Amino acid sequence: MAVSLEGEKVIMVPYMEAHVPKYHLWMQDPALLQATGSEPLSLQQEYDMQLSWNQDPLKKTFIVLDKEMVEGKFIHGDSHVEAMVGDVNIYMNDLDDPQLAEIEIMIAEQK
């Protein structure tokens, strides 16, 4: 998915390979693991998960960027790792209603 969504304060960009190291650091935090119901993964497992999320047509992940932290001008397709603050997962699990989705939002960075 090559779509970025820009709001007043945040930009949601597709979860890219360049995001994985910082995402992996977030997911070493026991509080985040507990809050998200996640298990700790190795860095390679995180890379594998990122690829899986990008290939699965029934789920998508966006990385949330804080617009104030974007260095320079926002360019669609750039990872802007410096501005990462969280993620949004979208699950399209209802086969009876393909327009219905479950959304999870995680903000990992404290301001």
C-alpha positions in Angstrom: 0.0 0.0 0.0 1.6 3.3 -1.1 -0.8 5.7 0.6 0.1 8.3 3.2 -2.7 10.0 5.2 -2.0 13.6 6.4 -3.9 15.2 9.2 -3.4 18.4 11.2 -0.8 17.0 13.6 0.2 13.6 12.3 0.9 11.7 9.1 0.3 8.0 8.7 2.7 6.3 6.3 3.0 2.7 5.2 5.1 0.5 7.5 8.5 0.3 5.7 11.6 -1.7 6.3 13.4 1.5 7.4 10.9 1.7 10.4 11.7 -1.7 11.8 14.8 -0.9 13.9 13.0 1.9 15.8 9.8 -0.2 16.1 11.8 -3.1 17.4 13.3 -0.8 20.1 9.8 0.3 21.1 8.7 -3.3 21.4 11.4 -4.1 24.0 9.5 -2.0 26.5 7.6 -4.4 28.9 4.8 -1.8 29.4 4.2 -1.6 25.6 4.3 -5.4 25.2 1.7 -5.8 27.9 -0.5 -3.0 26.6 -0.5 -4.4 23.1 -0.7 -8.1 24.1 2.6 -8.7 22.2 5.5 -11.1 22.7 9.1 -9.9 22.3 10.5 -10.6 18.9 14.1 -10.7 17.6 15.0 -8.0 15.1 14.8 -10.6 12.2 11.4 -11.6 13.4 10.3 -7.9 13.3 11.6 -7.7 9.7 9.6 -10.8 8.8 6.5 -9.3 10.5 6.9 -6.1 8.6 7.0 -8.0 5.3 4.0 -10.1 6.3 1.9 -7.0 7.2 2.7 -5.5 3.8 1.7 -8.7 1.9 -1.5 -9.6 3.7 -4.6 -8.1 2.0 -6.7 -8.3 5.2 -4.4 -6.2 7.4 -2.4 -3.1 7.1 0.0 -1.1 9.3 0.7 2.6 9.2 3.4 4.3 11.1 2.3 7.5 12.8 4.6 10.4 12.3 4.5 13.6 14.4 4.4 16.4 11.9 6.4 18.7 14.2 9.2 16.2 14.2 9.5 15.7 10.4 12.9 17.0 9.3 12.5 19.2 6.3 9.5 18.8 4.0 7.4 15.7 4.2 7.9 13.6 1.0 5.6 10.7 0.4 7.7 7.5 0.2 10.4 8.7 2.6 10.4 6.8 5.9 10.9 9.9 8.2 12.1 7.6 11.0 13.0 10.7 13.1 9.3 11.5 13.4 7.9 8.1 14.4 5.6 8.1 17.4 3.4 5.0 17.0 1.5 2.8 14.7 -2.0 2.0 13.5 -3.1 -1.5 12.6 -6.2 -2.1 10.5 -7.8 -5.6 10.3 -10.4 -6.4 7.7 -11.7 -9.5 9.3 -15.4 -9.4 8.6 -16.0 -11.5 5.4 -19.7 -10.6 5.4 -18.9 -6.8 5.4 -15.7 -6.0 3.6 -16.1 -2.3 4.4 -15.9 -3.1 8.2 -12.5 -3.0 9.9 -11.0 -3.2 13.4 -8.4 -0.5 14.1 -5.7 -0.5 16.8 -3.7 2.6 17.6 -0.4 2.5 19.6 1.4 5.7 20.6 4.9 4.5 21.8 6.6 7.9 22.2 5.9 10.1 25.1 6.0 13.9 24.6 
